[in-house]
Amino acid sequence: MNHVYLGLGSNLGDKVYNLTRGVALISEQLGAVEVSSIYETTPLGFSIQPGFFNAACRLRTRANPFEVMDAIRKIEYAVGRHRTFVNAPRTLDVDILVFGSLVIDTPPLAVPHPRLAERSFALVPLAEFGPRLVHPGLGVSIAELLSRLPDEPRRIVMTLRAWNQSLMEGGSMLGMVSSIA
C-alpha cells in the first residue's frame, strides 16, 4: 500500500465545498484519506486573484504515481477546473506532494513536488501529519523545511475536527475519512 500526501487548493466559488468535494472524489476513486485543517493563504505568482483555501490529505492507495496523477486531473475537472494559464484562479488544484519514498522526475510527473520546500501553504498543512515526515528528495523533515521559510500570514478557516465532521455529514464519506488528531 502506498502512502501519498496530496496538497489541495481552491480560490474560486465555494472553496470549502470544492475542497470537500475533491476529498470525497479522491476517497471514492483512490482510497481512504485523512485530512488536515484548511488554511487561508495569499496567492503566489499571479497575485491579482482571490485568496486560497489550502489543505493536505494523506492517502493510502494501491495506485501507482501516474495513476494517481491521472485520477487527480480528472477530479480537478469534475470540480470545475479549467486550465487557462499558469497560476490562474481555480476551483480545485490537487498536487502530489510526496509519494512514499519515491523520487520521480519524468515528464509529466515530478515527485516530490518540485517547489514543495518553498511553499508554506503546502508545508503547513502537510506538517499536521507529523513534523518528522521527510522530504524524500532532500532528506530533510517537513518541520525543518518549514522553519527555513519566513512566517507568512495565514488563518485556519476550518480545523481538521470541524472539516472531518463536515465530511462525515456529507454521507458518502462516512467511514472513509478520518482526522489526524
Backbone as a chain_set.jsonl record, in Angstrom:
{"seq": "MNHVYLGLGSNLGDKVYNLTRGVALISEQLGAVEVSSIYETTPLGFSIQPGFFNAACRLRTRANPFEVMDAIRKIEYAVGRHRTFVNAPRTLDVDILVFGSLVIDTPPLAVPHPRLAERSFALVPLAEFGPRLVHPGLGVSIAELLSRLPDEPRRIVMTLRAWNQSLMEGGSMLGMVSSIA", "coords": {"N": [[0.845, -1.174, 0.0], [0.594, 2.187, -0.857], [1.644, 5.241, 0.619], [0.523, 8.388, 0.215], [0.833, 11.864, -0.083], [-1.158, 14.583, -0.611], [-1.568, 17.899, -1.83], [-4.058, 20.366, -1.592], [-5.907, 22.996, -3.098], [-8.018, 25.888, -3.397], [-9.51, 28.693, -4.927], [-11.732, 29.804, -6.046], [-15.276, 30.246, -6.209], [-17.299, 28.329, -3.919], [-15.141, 27.645, -1.697], [-14.62, 25.86, 0.471], [-16.503, 23.87, -0.065], [-15.529, 23.021, -2.58], [-13.013, 21.919, -1.88], [-13.883, 19.92, -0.129], [-15.485, 18.349, -1.821], [-13.506, 17.537, -3.604], [-11.881, 15.951, -1.877], [-13.739, 13.968, -1.24], [-14.092, 12.732, -3.759], [-11.47, 11.873, -4.242], [-11.23, 9.994, -2.195], [-13.243, 8.164, -2.95], [-12.274, 7.259, -5.433], [-9.565, 6.569, -5.156], [-8.818, 5.668, -2.585], [-8.867, 5.381, 1.062], [-8.705, 8.402, 2.973], [-7.01, 10.837, 5.032], [-7.443, 14.01, 6.513], [-6.088, 17.366, 6.694], [-6.235, 20.46, 8.561], [-7.962, 23.333, 7.177], [-6.5, 26.071, 5.588], [-6.313, 29.616, 5.114], [-4.714, 31.38, 2.6], [-2.447, 33.636, 0.877], [-2.322, 34.291, -2.666], [0.273, 33.004, -4.851], [2.605, 34.057, -7.367], [0.625, 34.919, -9.879], [-0.857, 37.391, -8.524], [-3.152, 38.957, -8.467], [-5.848, 38.0, -7.69], [-8.419, 36.065, -6.033], [-7.894, 35.058, -2.558], [-6.526, 31.926, -1.369], [-7.843, 28.797, -0.162], [-6.241, 26.29, 1.493], [-5.233, 22.886, 1.953], [-4.201, 19.623, 3.087], [-4.001, 16.134, 2.32], [-3.691, 12.753, 3.401], [-3.239, 9.784, 1.77], [-3.986, 6.392, 1.339], [-3.214, 4.049, -0.958], [-3.405, 1.685, -3.681], [-2.739, 2.441, -6.148], [-0.407, 3.498, -8.692], [2.062, 6.186, -9.058], [1.541, 7.528, -11.531], [-1.051, 6.746, -12.136], [-2.368, 7.915, -9.977], [-1.85, 10.631, -10.531], [-3.257, 10.909, -12.972], [-5.878, 10.378, -12.077], [-6.284, 12.517, -10.23], [-6.215, 14.728, -11.92], [-8.544, 14.341, -13.412], [-10.379, 14.543, -11.331], [-10.019, 17.221, -10.54], [-11.058, 18.467, -12.843], [-13.701, 17.523, -12.709], [-14.602, 18.958, -10.543], [-14.721, 21.411, -11.574], [-12.451, 22.698, -12.618], [-10.657, 24.483, -15.033], [-7.953, 24.642, -17.036], [-6.297, 27.499, -17.769], [-4.156, 29.442, -17.732], [-0.808, 29.57, -16.344], [-0.775, 29.556, -12.831], [-3.365, 30.513, -12.698], [-6.599, 31.505, -11.363], [-8.541, 28.992, -9.641], [-10.992, 26.396, -9.243], [-10.349, 23.997, -8.029], [-7.266, 22.683, -7.126], [-5.049, 20.079, -7.189], [-2.2, 18.578, -6.006], [0.422, 16.168, -6.15], [2.305, 15.842, -3.411], [4.123, 14.268, -1.885], [5.083, 10.946, -2.487], [5.23, 8.238, -0.92], [8.5, 7.048, -0.527], [9.443, 7.724, -2.945], [11.271, 9.256, -5.629], [10.717, 10.996, -8.417], [11.284, 12.199, -11.642], [10.085, 12.554, -14.288], [8.753, 13.769, -17.045], [5.251, 13.77, -17.484], [5.439, 14.068, -14.699], [6.601, 14.998, -11.516], [7.912, 14.078, -8.515], [9.014, 14.176, -5.186], [6.85, 17.101, -5.036], [8.202, 19.645, -7.032], [8.528, 22.272, -5.994], [7.897, 22.125, -3.354], [9.465, 22.55, -0.997], [9.604, 25.292, -0.885], [7.148, 26.325, -0.326], [5.053, 27.447, 1.95], [2.301, 27.288, 2.142], [1.756, 24.724, 1.396], [3.437, 23.192, 3.033], [2.658, 23.768, 5.718], [-0.033, 22.613, 6.186], [0.73, 19.986, 5.548], [2.561, 19.366, 7.55], [0.922, 18.778, 9.677], [0.513, 16.084, 9.596], [2.632, 14.991, 10.759], [5.522, 16.244, 11.938], [7.947, 15.077, 11.51], [7.89, 13.802, 9.139], [9.599, 13.09, 6.185], [11.069, 14.805, 3.47], [11.516, 13.157, 0.554], [13.384, 13.669, -1.546], [15.171, 15.548, -0.534], [15.889, 14.694, 1.968], [15.224, 15.868, 4.369], [13.292, 16.906, 7.172], [9.793, 17.815, 7.138], [9.14, 19.709, 9.062], [11.645, 20.953, 9.439], [12.054, 22.075, 6.878], [9.932, 23.883, 6.858], [10.695, 25.576, 8.93], [12.713, 26.987, 7.739], [11.535, 28.833, 6.126], [10.183, 32.166, 5.718], [7.863, 33.573, 8.094], [4.487, 33.633, 7.155], [1.417, 35.352, 6.63], [-1.42, 33.567, 7.645], [-4.502, 31.928, 8.111], [-6.447, 29.754, 10.045], [-9.118, 28.307, 8.567], [-10.906, 26.241, 8.859], [-10.815, 23.874, 11.316], [-9.266, 20.643, 11.486], [-10.904, 18.859, 12.856], [-13.466, 20.032, 12.673], [-13.744, 20.088, 9.879], [-13.579, 17.391, 9.297], [-15.923, 16.532, 10.565], [-17.786, 17.845, 8.954], [-17.278, 16.533, 6.525], [-18.046, 13.92, 7.198], [-20.768, 14.282, 7.642], [-21.621, 14.584, 5.105], [-22.362, 12.169, 4.1], [-21.561, 10.294, 1.873], [-18.955, 10.062, 2.585], [-18.778, 8.767, 4.972], [-17.019, 6.876, 7.213], [-14.835, 6.748, 5.539], [-13.078, 8.815, 5.725], [-10.766, 10.122, 7.958], [-9.792, 12.046, 10.799], [-6.634, 13.501, 11.67], [-5.974, 14.022, 14.221]], "CA": [[0.0, 0.0, 0.0], [1.372, 3.42, -0.963], [1.228, 6.409, 1.396], [0.659, 9.527, -0.674], [0.405, 13.131, 0.507], [-1.638, 15.491, -1.645], [-1.905, 19.269, -1.467], [-5.281, 20.821, -2.247], [-6.146, 24.431, -3.015], [-9.174, 26.42, -4.121], [-9.73, 30.123, -4.717], [-12.926, 30.232, -6.778], [-16.539, 29.65, -5.775], [-17.395, 27.89, -2.526], [-13.841, 26.988, -1.551], [-14.719, 24.704, 1.372], [-17.211, 22.827, -0.817], [-14.63, 22.492, -3.61], [-12.036, 21.048, -1.22], [-14.611, 18.765, 0.4], [-15.851, 17.515, -2.969], [-12.267, 16.927, -4.073], [-11.504, 14.881, -0.948], [-14.711, 12.878, -1.41], [-13.776, 12.029, -5.005], [-10.195, 11.179, -4.033], [-11.525, 8.823, -1.368], [-14.028, 7.208, -3.741], [-11.544, 6.725, -6.58], [-8.19, 6.141, -4.9], [-8.65, 5.005, -1.293], [-9.166, 6.13, 2.284], [-7.885, 9.588, 3.191], [-7.037, 11.621, 6.262], [-7.36, 15.408, 6.103], [-5.529, 18.389, 7.576], [-7.075, 21.649, 8.675], [-7.983, 24.189, 5.988], [-5.852, 27.353, 5.857], [-6.47, 30.672, 4.124], [-3.389, 31.887, 2.242], [-2.419, 34.576, -0.242], [-1.861, 33.647, -3.899], [1.644, 33.188, -5.335], [2.666, 34.227, -8.819], [-0.405, 35.843, -10.355], [-1.426, 37.754, -7.219], [-4.408, 39.699, -8.581], [-6.892, 36.989, -7.687], [-8.862, 35.799, -4.658], [-7.053, 34.238, -1.699], [-6.719, 30.474, -1.443], [-8.0, 27.882, 0.953], [-5.332, 25.167, 1.248], [-5.263, 21.757, 2.885], [-3.461, 18.447, 2.623], [-4.589, 14.861, 2.734], [-2.844, 11.56, 3.31], [-3.991, 8.776, 1.034], [-3.432, 5.034, 1.24], [-3.728, 3.567, -2.236], [-2.635, 0.702, -4.448], [-2.43, 3.067, -7.433], [0.958, 3.992, -8.873], [2.061, 7.648, -9.155], [0.931, 8.011, -12.767], [-2.496, 6.543, -11.977], [-2.841, 8.958, -9.053], [-1.83, 11.892, -11.271], [-4.369, 10.882, -13.917], [-7.128, 10.475, -11.314], [-6.495, 13.843, -9.646], [-6.538, 15.663, -13.012], [-9.971, 14.144, -13.701], [-11.118, 15.072, -10.178], [-9.989, 18.686, -10.681], [-12.006, 18.804, -13.905], [-15.056, 17.24, -12.211], [-14.968, 20.005, -9.587], [-14.867, 22.651, -12.329], [-11.2, 23.35, -13.003], [-10.302, 24.617, -16.443], [-6.593, 25.192, -17.069], [-6.219, 28.587, -18.735], [-2.768, 29.896, -17.741], [-0.081, 29.217, -15.122], [-1.193, 30.269, -11.622], [-4.707, 31.081, -12.852], [-7.555, 31.107, -10.326], [-9.058, 27.644, -9.898], [-11.934, 25.82, -8.28], [-9.632, 22.968, -7.285], [-5.925, 22.305, -7.561], [-4.555, 18.963, -6.382], [-0.825, 18.226, -6.362], [1.101, 15.119, -5.389], [3.419, 16.444, -2.686], [5.053, 13.185, -1.551], [4.56, 9.613, -2.8], [6.122, 7.329, -0.2], [9.899, 7.495, -0.561], [9.821, 7.84, -4.357], [11.726, 10.483, -6.273], [10.434, 10.816, -9.847], [11.364, 13.409, -12.458], [9.805, 12.077, -15.629], [7.569, 14.494, -17.511], [4.749, 14.999, -16.866], [5.324, 13.913, -13.249], [7.754, 15.226, -10.643], [7.567, 13.758, -7.131], [8.114, 15.109, -4.527], [6.543, 18.312, -5.794], [9.481, 20.341, -7.176], [8.608, 23.518, -5.231], [7.352, 21.885, -2.017], [10.313, 23.132, 0.048], [9.47, 26.751, -0.921], [5.735, 26.697, -0.231], [4.477, 27.246, 3.284], [0.891, 26.918, 2.017], [1.715, 23.26, 1.299], [4.154, 22.599, 4.165], [1.93, 23.912, 6.992], [-0.988, 21.511, 6.375], [1.447, 18.713, 5.485], [3.199, 19.152, 8.853], [-0.065, 18.221, 10.607], [0.601, 14.622, 9.548], [3.821, 14.606, 11.518], [6.627, 17.119, 11.545], [9.132, 14.277, 11.164], [7.759, 13.326, 7.763], [10.814, 13.521, 5.485], [11.045, 15.081, 2.033], [12.383, 12.103, 0.014], [14.465, 14.16, -2.397], [16.116, 16.375, 0.219], [16.268, 14.023, 3.203], [15.003, 16.833, 5.443], [11.915, 16.819, 7.661], [8.868, 18.889, 6.771], [9.302, 20.744, 10.093], [12.877, 21.695, 9.143], [11.793, 22.891, 5.686], [9.034, 24.966, 7.261], [11.449, 26.521, 9.771], [13.596, 27.766, 6.864], [10.747, 29.82, 5.388], [9.692, 33.283, 6.538], [6.463, 33.469, 8.514], [3.545, 34.278, 6.246], [0.086, 35.392, 7.237], [-2.366, 32.513, 7.287], [-5.561, 31.794, 9.098], [-7.164, 28.481, 9.955], [-10.505, 28.509, 8.172], [-11.662, 25.143, 9.449], [-9.927, 22.897, 11.93], [-9.478, 19.317, 10.918], [-12.063, 18.231, 13.504], [-14.688, 20.586, 12.078], [-13.821, 19.646, 8.49], [-13.887, 15.968, 9.346], [-17.352, 16.424, 10.877], [-18.485, 18.263, 7.741], [-17.135, 15.446, 5.556], [-18.855, 12.789, 7.658], [-22.182, 14.605, 7.477], [-21.938, 14.526, 3.688], [-22.937, 10.869, 3.786], [-20.732, 9.379, 1.094], [-17.635, 9.966, 3.181], [-18.854, 8.083, 6.251], [-16.098, 5.761, 7.369], [-13.732, 6.779, 4.582], [-12.186, 9.91, 6.047], [-10.521, 10.259, 9.39], [-8.942, 13.179, 11.149], [-5.309, 13.067, 12.084], [-5.764, 14.378, 15.632]], "C": [[0.894, 1.242, 0.0], [0.784, 4.505, -0.072], [1.57, 7.638, 0.571], [0.123, 10.759, 0.04], [0.068, 14.08, -0.63], [-1.859, 16.873, -1.05], [-3.127, 19.684, -2.254], [-5.424, 22.325, -2.066], [-7.361, 24.816, -3.828], [-9.245, 27.917, -3.864], [-10.873, 30.674, -5.564], [-14.158, 29.54, -6.208], [-16.555, 29.357, -4.287], [-16.169, 27.028, -2.239], [-13.895, 25.762, -0.639], [-15.436, 23.563, 0.66], [-16.275, 22.197, -1.848], [-13.597, 21.538, -3.012], [-12.703, 19.772, -0.722], [-15.0, 17.812, -0.718], [-14.61, 16.817, -3.527], [-11.831, 15.77, -3.196], [-12.449, 13.697, -1.09], [-14.393, 12.062, -2.659], [-12.447, 11.278, -4.903], [-10.436, 9.895, -3.253], [-12.261, 7.749, -2.163], [-13.182, 6.522, -4.805], [-10.181, 6.119, -6.251], [-7.983, 5.427, -3.574], [-8.898, 5.939, -0.13], [-8.187, 7.284, 2.481], [-8.021, 10.102, 4.617], [-6.809, 13.065, 5.835], [-6.686, 16.273, 7.16], [-6.601, 19.449, 7.819], [-7.05, 22.386, 7.338], [-7.42, 25.548, 6.396], [-6.181, 28.344, 4.752], [-5.1, 31.283, 3.873], [-3.496, 32.86, 1.076], [-1.866, 33.872, -1.479], [-0.384, 33.948, -4.194], [1.6, 33.395, -6.839], [1.706, 35.309, -9.272], [-1.23, 36.27, -9.146], [-2.726, 38.541, -7.287], [-5.538, 38.688, -8.774], [-7.303, 36.746, -6.239], [-7.856, 34.944, -3.892], [-7.427, 32.77, -1.803], [-7.122, 29.893, -0.104], [-7.134, 26.681, 0.589], [-5.454, 24.123, 2.338], [-4.359, 20.671, 2.319], [-4.249, 17.216, 3.016], [-3.554, 13.762, 2.556], [-3.721, 10.448, 2.775], [-3.249, 7.451, 1.119], [-4.055, 4.407, -0.001], [-2.816, 2.496, -2.828], [-2.204, 1.285, -5.801], [-0.968, 3.513, -7.481], [0.917, 5.513, -9.071], [1.377, 8.193, -10.409], [-0.586, 7.829, -12.743], [-3.087, 7.591, -11.039], [-2.898, 10.297, -9.779], [-3.004, 11.976, -12.244], [-5.7, 11.063, -13.191], [-7.334, 11.882, -10.769], [-6.756, 14.894, -10.725], [-8.026, 15.555, -13.366], [-10.837, 14.692, -12.568], [-11.144, 16.599, -10.229], [-11.019, 19.135, -11.714], [-13.445, 18.616, -13.43], [-15.535, 18.312, -11.242], [-14.94, 21.382, -10.27], [-13.587, 23.343, -12.744], [-11.028, 23.331, -14.513], [-8.946, 25.31, -16.481], [-6.499, 26.241, -18.174], [-4.798, 29.132, -18.861], [-2.139, 29.549, -16.394], [-0.512, 30.139, -13.985], [-2.545, 30.962, -11.754], [-5.573, 30.701, -11.654], [-8.159, 29.748, -10.67], [-10.032, 27.21, -8.819], [-11.247, 24.778, -7.427], [-8.288, 22.695, -7.946], [-5.477, 21.193, -6.627], [-3.171, 18.598, -6.905], [-0.356, 17.048, -5.523], [2.306, 15.789, -4.736], [4.51, 15.416, -2.423], [4.367, 11.863, -1.87], [5.514, 8.604, -2.178], [7.529, 7.88, -0.176], [10.383, 7.708, -1.993], [10.319, 9.23, -4.716], [11.59, 10.223, -7.768], [10.576, 12.167, -10.531], [11.275, 12.987, -13.914], [8.571, 12.81, -16.133], [6.46, 13.533, -17.915], [4.709, 14.973, -15.338], [6.656, 14.168, -12.551], [7.294, 15.031, -9.207], [8.871, 13.591, -6.366], [7.885, 16.353, -5.39], [7.802, 19.179, -5.839], [9.616, 21.629, -6.36], [8.066, 23.367, -3.807], [8.153, 22.602, -0.935], [10.183, 24.649, 0.148], [8.069, 27.224, -0.558], [5.144, 26.403, 1.143], [3.011, 26.846, 3.19], [0.712, 25.416, 1.833], [2.354, 22.608, 2.526], [3.368, 22.663, 5.472], [0.883, 22.811, 7.153], [-0.312, 20.136, 6.35], [2.075, 18.372, 6.839], [2.222, 18.597, 9.884], [-0.009, 16.692, 10.637], [1.825, 14.105, 10.295], [4.997, 15.425, 11.062], [7.882, 16.353, 11.148], [9.018, 13.617, 9.793], [8.923, 13.917, 6.966], [10.548, 13.716, 3.998], [12.013, 14.093, 1.385], [13.559, 12.6, -0.819], [15.544, 14.91, -1.643], [16.614, 15.705, 1.493], [16.108, 14.895, 4.433], [13.546, 16.743, 5.877], [11.09, 18.014, 7.188], [8.994, 20.029, 7.772], [10.544, 21.593, 9.828], [12.681, 22.59, 7.922], [10.939, 24.098, 6.042], [9.785, 26.011, 8.082], [12.375, 27.408, 8.942], [12.862, 28.88, 6.124], [10.337, 30.97, 6.297], [8.242, 33.035, 6.944], [5.601, 34.237, 7.531], [2.191, 34.31, 6.92], [-0.777, 34.241, 6.731], [-3.34, 32.382, 8.438], [-6.188, 30.431, 8.925], [-8.62, 28.798, 9.675], [-11.378, 27.463, 8.841], [-10.667, 24.154, 10.029], [-10.216, 21.532, 11.345], [-10.66, 18.621, 11.567], [-13.365, 18.719, 12.882], [-14.851, 20.116, 10.638], [-14.174, 18.173, 8.425], [-15.374, 15.758, 9.626], [-18.184, 16.786, 9.65], [-18.436, 17.167, 6.679], [-18.027, 14.271, 5.928], [-20.341, 13.04, 7.43], [-22.606, 14.574, 6.019], [-22.471, 13.18, 3.244], [-21.984, 9.942, 3.083], [-19.36, 9.169, 1.718], [-17.631, 9.144, 4.463], [-17.922, 6.882, 6.274], [-14.902, 5.792, 6.439], [-12.695, 7.839, 4.929], [-11.981, 9.929, 7.543], [-9.655, 11.478, 9.63], [-7.61, 12.637, 11.635], [-5.029, 13.407, 13.534], [-6.163, 13.234, 16.535]], "O": [[1.844, 1.326, 0.778], [-0.434, 4.672, -0.013], [2.733, 7.901, 0.266], [-0.919, 10.702, 0.693], [0.896, 14.348, -1.501], [-2.288, 17.003, 0.097], [-3.232, 19.394, -3.446], [-5.102, 22.864, -1.007], [-7.699, 24.166, -4.816], [-9.065, 28.369, -2.733], [-10.964, 31.884, -5.773], [-14.091, 28.389, -5.778], [-15.909, 30.044, -3.497], [-16.167, 25.827, -2.508], [-13.282, 24.738, -0.942], [-15.02, 22.41, 0.769], [-16.231, 20.974, -1.977], [-13.337, 20.472, -3.57], [-12.159, 18.677, -0.872], [-14.859, 16.597, -0.576], [-14.664, 15.64, -3.881], [-11.449, 14.716, -3.706], [-12.011, 12.547, -1.064], [-14.423, 10.832, -2.619], [-12.319, 10.17, -5.424], [-9.912, 8.838, -3.604], [-11.941, 6.565, -2.062], [-13.353, 5.329, -5.056], [-9.694, 5.255, -6.98], [-7.043, 4.641, -3.453], [-9.112, 7.138, -0.312], [-6.996, 7.16, 2.194], [-9.006, 9.837, 5.307], [-6.059, 13.318, 4.892], [-6.706, 15.963, 8.351], [-7.728, 19.336, 7.337], [-6.221, 22.097, 6.475], [-7.81, 26.108, 7.42], [-6.312, 27.963, 3.589], [-4.402, 31.66, 4.814], [-4.509, 32.902, 0.377], [-1.041, 32.966, -1.364], [0.132, 35.006, -3.833], [0.662, 32.956, -7.505], [1.96, 36.495, -9.062], [-2.191, 35.595, -8.779], [-3.35, 38.772, -6.251], [-6.097, 38.544, -9.861], [-6.608, 37.176, -5.318], [-7.071, 34.205, -4.485], [-8.512, 32.422, -2.269], [-6.784, 30.43, 0.951], [-7.274, 26.119, -0.497], [-5.741, 24.436, 3.494], [-3.827, 20.793, 1.215], [-5.066, 17.254, 3.936], [-2.676, 13.827, 1.695], [-4.818, 10.209, 3.28], [-2.027, 7.404, 0.986], [-5.273, 4.254, -0.084], [-1.628, 2.417, -2.516], [-1.397, 0.684, -6.51], [-0.372, 3.858, -6.461], [-0.166, 6.074, -9.236], [0.703, 9.221, -10.345], [-1.321, 8.664, -13.27], [-4.183, 8.096, -11.281], [-3.884, 11.023, -9.658], [-3.67, 13.009, -12.325], [-6.555, 11.823, -13.645], [-8.449, 12.401, -10.832], [-7.46, 15.868, -10.46], [-8.686, 16.569, -13.592], [-11.908, 15.244, -12.818], [-12.187, 17.206, -9.986], [-11.767, 20.083, -11.475], [-14.309, 19.447, -13.712], [-16.737, 18.552, -11.126], [-15.116, 22.404, -9.606], [-13.636, 24.49, -13.188], [-11.224, 22.31, -15.173], [-8.808, 26.439, -16.009], [-6.605, 25.923, -19.358], [-4.287, 29.271, -19.972], [-2.844, 29.27, -15.423], [-0.602, 31.354, -14.16], [-2.841, 31.895, -11.007], [-5.316, 29.69, -10.999], [-8.275, 29.391, -11.843], [-9.921, 27.593, -7.654], [-11.522, 24.676, -6.231], [-8.194, 22.502, -9.158], [-5.521, 21.349, -5.406], [-2.993, 18.342, -8.095], [-0.688, 16.938, -4.343], [3.217, 16.247, -5.425], [5.683, 15.661, -2.705], [3.191, 11.685, -1.554], [6.476, 8.167, -2.81], [7.737, 9.046, 0.158], [11.581, 7.855, -2.234], [9.855, 10.237, -4.182], [12.255, 9.348, -8.321], [10.046, 13.169, -10.051], [12.248, 13.053, -14.665], [7.457, 12.511, -15.701], [6.722, 12.566, -18.631], [4.007, 15.785, -14.736], [7.694, 13.63, -12.938], [6.398, 15.729, -8.733], [9.772, 12.912, -6.862], [8.623, 16.618, -6.339], [8.412, 19.426, -4.799], [10.738, 22.038, -6.063], [7.805, 24.363, -3.131], [7.563, 23.206, -0.039], [10.599, 25.24, 1.144], [7.833, 28.43, -0.49], [4.784, 25.268, 1.456], [2.515, 26.136, 4.065], [-0.37, 24.889, 2.089], [1.866, 21.585, 3.007], [3.404, 21.715, 6.257], [0.898, 22.121, 8.173], [-0.74, 19.224, 7.058], [2.111, 17.204, 7.225], [2.65, 18.002, 10.873], [-0.443, 16.078, 11.611], [2.008, 12.896, 10.434], [5.428, 15.312, 9.914], [8.78, 16.913, 10.52], [9.948, 12.949, 9.343], [9.198, 15.112, 7.064], [9.889, 12.899, 3.356], [13.217, 14.172, 1.632], [14.63, 11.994, -0.789], [16.703, 14.915, -2.056], [17.645, 16.099, 2.039], [16.788, 14.681, 5.437], [12.662, 16.528, 5.048], [11.627, 19.078, 6.88], [8.96, 21.196, 7.383], [10.504, 22.815, 9.974], [13.102, 23.747, 7.934], [11.199, 25.208, 5.577], [9.532, 27.207, 7.94], [12.779, 28.475, 9.404], [13.495, 29.771, 5.557], [10.162, 30.784, 7.501], [7.49, 32.372, 6.229], [5.939, 35.349, 7.124], [1.849, 33.411, 7.688], [-0.847, 33.984, 5.529], [-3.024, 32.69, 9.587], [-6.436, 29.991, 7.803], [-9.277, 29.481, 10.46], [-12.464, 27.771, 9.332], [-9.786, 23.657, 9.328], [-11.283, 21.298, 10.777], [-11.361, 17.861, 10.898], [-14.26, 17.924, 12.597], [-15.957, 19.783, 10.214], [-14.978, 17.757, 7.59], [-16.013, 14.91, 9.003], [-19.17, 16.115, 9.342], [-19.435, 16.902, 6.01], [-18.688, 13.692, 5.066], [-21.084, 12.127, 7.07], [-23.798, 14.541, 5.715], [-22.98, 13.053, 2.131], [-21.624, 8.899, 3.63], [-18.679, 8.193, 1.403], [-16.558, 8.852, 4.991], [-18.034, 5.981, 5.443], [-14.027, 4.932, 6.545], [-11.554, 7.764, 4.472], [-12.932, 9.769, 8.308], [-8.88, 11.887, 8.765], [-7.485, 11.459, 11.967], [-3.944, 13.108, 14.033], [-6.057, 13.346, 17.756]]}, "num_chains": 1, "name": "protein.A"}
